[in-house]
Amino acid sequence: MYRGKRNKIIRDIALLICVGDAILIPLSLSRTAIIALVVALAISFFPELKVYGSKKALRKRHVVMTIVITAVFATALVMLKPASAFGRFFIWKVTLSLFSQIPFDGVGWEFIESTYNNAQEAYFQVHPNSELEMSIAGSTNYLFNDFLSCAIAYGIYGVVISVAMFIAAVTLTMKHRQWEMLAGVCSFGVVMCGSYPLSCPQFIILGFVLWAGVFMLFSSKIISTIMILLSTGVFYILLQNIKDNNEYGRWLYSAIAWHEQGKYEDSNRILIEYLGPRVADVRILYLIGRNYQAMGQVDSAEYYYMRSILRVPSRHYPHYLLMNLYRETNRDSLALKEAAYLLEQPPKVQSQAIEDMKLEAASYIHYLDSYCDD
């Protein structure tokens, strides 16, 4: 709009939006958005290059400079929040390890969370001493890469459709020299690689508008119509995938309420049959364990406490629950191990609850020491 419109008001509005983006996006400290911004600006200003000598050589230098600048920015942004960046790398690593287990047609979008988090549990069971990864792992709701999400959700179909749509969009916009549209497609791709835009309705609508515009570039109106109809179906399915977090929250709090009322079987029925296969929240696992412990099913309680520890190894509360389970069943050596962990492991975020758990662990160790002395 800024380059193409002669109307001063439209040019001023377009410039204001560009300046706002240039200020607000870096201030957000969203590394994915900053990289997308750099890529989009580089592509947008590609046709502005003047020919000084060899046009081909100049554009080659432009491409090289863009790659170098993007790499420098990416490195600097990784170092800005290294724990978060390494956390994303870890999520991608675990996700890639899943591919051999995924059915040909995928697991379905609503089961991505549980599929990934089950794989994370399996990873830490095989790699119990990976301290850095254990410290950064969380109970993640997203894979922070929507190409991987499509692959897990829809299998080979998800990979083929998502990649094909991007190849078609890039090819068309380059062929017709629509640099701003190419910038939009590429920046959308960057965000898909580093975040989860397909879990947000506004991004799905934006993607539909962008791809509909791109597919209008086909010389044949019939092909354009077919491609737009196909993309309408794809983006409609993506919109249908967006889950109602409020609904899951209501079910979780119902399960908690039933636990507090002593309806342990009803609580577990919700947690195991409905929430467990769909939601990543680690609280589900240790609440199931608490229900089993209250019903006197010690082995099942221990199993779910151990799963919650494997899912998010840095959490203190599952270790605290396991310590108390071992105390109740007179397995002091195992309880002592969990108490020592609570005292030695530094918390991610300090809180009064963690201090209380540490105090109880210290009191238990002191009690055992006094008992042994007697």
Disulfide bonds with the S-S distance in Angstrom:
none
